[in-house]
Amino acid sequence: MTIKKYIEIPEEILVSLAEGKFVEGSLHRDKITGHIVFNAYNRQPRVRRKDKLLVSLEHGWLKESPKCIKYYCAVKKSIGMPRIICAMDREMKVATAHLVDREIVDRV
């Protein structure tokens, strides 16, 4: 058994579908006419911004996103705990010095 139903869809939505875009929305039955109607949600497209690299460190990096400052440091375990601690301290000092220099330059 095959049932065919006709759905009212605005033309701008059909254009979006013809371009290969996805359209999210809701289907409902119109109380007055009894036709099935599609209403598209008014969603804004998501734009992902890449993080801006502030400084590349010896064992990691320091990046800036729109909301955060990101610090990453990865040191091999094989070098031993004392050298790991020294390397991480050195990396943190370089990263903080870069942030301080950047702040001074921005304020001048």
C-alpha positions in Angstrom: 0.0 0.0 0.0 1.4 3.3 -1.1 0.3 6.7 0.3 1.2 9.9 -1.3 1.1 13.2 0.6 1.9 16.7 -0.6 3.9 19.0 1.6 4.0 22.8 1.3 7.6 23.9 1.3 8.7 27.6 0.8 10.7 28.1 -2.4 13.9 29.4 -0.6 14.0 26.1 1.3 13.8 24.2 -2.0 16.7 26.3 -3.3 18.8 25.4 -0.3 18.0 21.7 -0.8 18.9 22.0 -4.5 22.3 23.4 -3.4 22.9 20.3 -1.3 22.4 22.0 2.1 20.6 20.3 5.0 17.5 22.1 6.3 16.2 21.4 9.8 12.6 22.2 10.6 9.3 20.9 11.7 6.3 19.3 9.9 2.8 20.0 11.1 -0.7 19.9 9.8 -2.3 23.3 9.1 -5.6 23.5 11.1 -7.4 25.5 8.5 -6.4 23.9 5.2 -5.5 20.5 6.4 -2.3 20.5 4.4 1.1 19.4 5.8 3.4 22.4 6.1 7.2 22.4 6.6 8.6 25.3 8.7 12.4 25.6 8.7 14.3 26.5 11.8 16.1 29.8 11.7 19.5 28.5 12.6 22.7 30.4 12.2 25.6 28.4 10.6 28.4 27.5 13.0 31.7 29.0 12.1 34.7 27.3 13.8 37.6 29.6 14.2 41.1 28.1 14.4 43.2 28.9 17.4 45.9 31.5 16.8 49.4 30.2 17.6 51.1 32.7 19.9 54.4 30.9 20.4 55.8 27.5 19.5 57.6 26.1 22.5 60.3 23.4 22.8 57.9 20.8 23.9 54.5 22.3 23.0 52.7 25.5 22.2 50.8 28.5 23.4 47.6 29.4 21.5 44.8 31.9 21.8 41.1 31.1 21.1 38.3 33.7 21.2 37.7 32.7 24.9 40.8 31.0 26.2 44.6 31.0 26.3 45.7 27.4 25.8 49.0 26.0 26.9 50.3 22.6 26.0 53.5 20.8 27.0 54.3 17.2 26.3 57.6 15.8 27.7 58.8 12.2 27.3 58.8 10.1 30.6 62.1 8.5 29.6 64.2 11.5 30.5 63.4 11.1 34.2 61.3 13.1 36.7 63.8 15.8 37.6 64.4 16.7 34.0 60.7 16.7 33.2 60.0 19.1 36.1 62.8 21.4 34.9 61.6 21.3 31.3 58.0 22.0 32.3 59.1 25.0 34.5 61.3 26.3 31.6 58.4 26.0 29.2 56.0 27.8 31.6 58.4 30.6 32.1 58.8 31.1 28.4 55.1 31.1 27.8 54.4 33.5 30.7 57.2 35.8 29.5 55.6 35.8 26.0 52.2 36.7 27.5 53.7 39.5 29.5 55.6 40.9 26.5 52.4 40.7 24.5 50.4 42.6 27.1 53.1 45.3 27.4 53.1 45.8 23.6 49.3 45.9 23.4 49.1 48.6 26.1 51.7 50.9 24.5 
